[in-house]
């Protein structure tokens, strides 16, 4: 079984060459397209460093979400700006959570193939825990 990452493929005209050394039958090769049901993102709040503090590049942190071509974001399954726990498919709120975490994702992402949301406290209704480094974590469903 081989996995060919989607970014390696063009929409058409791909040539796949497999060197089989164990004596397999090339007529038995088949390709299966897997569709992603959900997409997750985990982006930390800005962190200025010696190289970016003058340009303020750190203020441009954004969550970027994208469904497969032709599919749109149909649901925000989970969203939290704060200190969420877990991993994709099993996120939960942490001790710090902005109560308006879902709002901006619903507004900018529902019925879109792709979207971006800035990772700044103002976007999520303010800073839920001043002095704590926060993350924006989101899981969306593509329909």
C-alpha positions in Angstrom: 0.0 0.0 0.0 1.4 3.4 -1.0 0.3 6.9 0.0 0.6 9.6 -2.6 0.1 13.0 -0.9 -2.5 15.1 -2.8 -0.1 18.1 -3.2 2.2 15.9 -5.3 -0.5 15.4 -7.9 -1.7 17.5 -10.8 -5.5 17.6 -11.6 -4.7 15.5 -14.8 -1.7 14.0 -16.6 0.0 12.3 -13.6 2.3 9.4 -14.3 2.9 6.9 -11.5 5.8 4.6 -11.8 6.2 1.8 -9.3 9.2 -0.5 -9.1 8.0 -3.7 -7.7 10.9 -5.9 -6.4 8.9 -8.7 -4.8 7.2 -10.1 -7.9 3.8 -8.4 -7.6 1.4 -8.2 -10.5 1.1 -4.6 -11.9 -2.3 -5.4 -13.3 -3.6 -5.6 -9.7 -2.7 -2.0 -8.9 -5.6 0.3 -8.2 -5.8 3.9 -7.0 -8.3 5.0 -4.3 -9.2 8.6 -3.7 -9.7 9.4 -0.1 -11.9 12.4 0.8 -11.3 14.4 3.9 -14.4 14.7 6.1 -12.9 17.2 8.6 -10.0 19.6 8.6 -8.2 20.8 11.7 -5.9 23.7 12.5 -3.9 24.7 15.5 -2.2 28.1 15.4 -0.4 29.8 18.3 -0.9 33.4 19.2 1.9 35.8 18.0 5.3 35.3 19.4 7.7 38.2 18.7 11.3 37.3 18.1 14.5 39.1 17.4 14.0 38.7 13.6 10.3 39.8 13.4 9.7 42.3 16.1 10.5 45.4 14.0 8.4 44.3 11.0 5.4 43.2 13.2 5.1 40.0 11.1 4.1 38.3 14.3 0.8 40.2 14.2 -0.2 38.3 11.0 -0.9 34.9 12.6 -3.9 33.4 10.9 -5.8 30.1 10.9 -6.1 28.9 7.3 -8.7 26.2 6.5 -9.3 24.6 3.1 -11.6 21.7 2.0 -10.9 19.6 -1.1 -11.8 21.2 -4.4 -15.5 21.5 -4.8 -16.3 20.9 -1.2 -17.3 23.6 1.3 -17.0 24.1 5.0 -20.4 23.0 6.3 -20.0 22.9 10.1 -17.7 24.2 12.8 -17.2 21.0 14.9 -14.9 22.6 17.5 -13.3 26.0 18.0 -11.4 27.5 21.0 -9.2 30.4 21.4 -7.3 29.9 24.7 -5.6 26.8 26.0 -7.5 23.9 24.3 -6.6 20.3 25.0 -6.5 17.2 22.8 -5.8 16.6 19.1 -7.7 16.7 15.8 -10.9 14.7 16.2 -10.9 14.9 20.0 -10.4 18.5 21.1 -11.8 19.9 24.3 -11.8 23.3 26.0 -9.0 24.0 28.4 -8.9 26.2 31.5 -8.8 29.3 29.3 -11.5 29.7 26.6 -12.9 32.7 24.8 -16.7 32.3 24.7 -17.0 33.8 21.2 -14.5 31.3 19.7 -17.0 29.8 17.2 -18.4 33.2 16.0 -15.7 34.3 13.7 -15.2 30.9 12.2 -19.0 30.6 11.5 -19.0 34.1 10.0 -16.0 33.7 7.7 -15.9 30.0 6.9 -19.4 28.4 6.6 -20.2 27.7 2.9 -16.7 28.6 1.8 -14.1 26.2 0.2 -11.4 28.0 2.2 -11.1 30.8 4.8 -8.7 32.5 7.1 -9.2 34.0 10.6 -6.7 36.2 12.4 -5.4 34.8 15.7 -5.8 37.9 17.9 -7.9 38.4 21.1 -10.1 41.1 19.5 -11.4 38.6 16.9 -12.7 36.3 19.7 -14.3 38.9 21.9 -11.3 39.8 24.0 -8.5 38.2 25.9 -9.9 35.3 28.0 -6.7 35.0 30.1 -4.3 37.9 30.0 -0.6 37.0 30.4 -1.1 33.4 29.0 0.0 32.3 25.6 -3.1 31.2 23.7 -3.9 29.1 20.6 -6.7 29.1 18.2 -7.8 25.5 17.5 -10.6 24.6 15.1 -12.0 21.5 13.5 -14.4 22.0 10.6 -16.5 19.5 8.5 -16.3 19.6 4.7 -19.5 18.8 2.9 
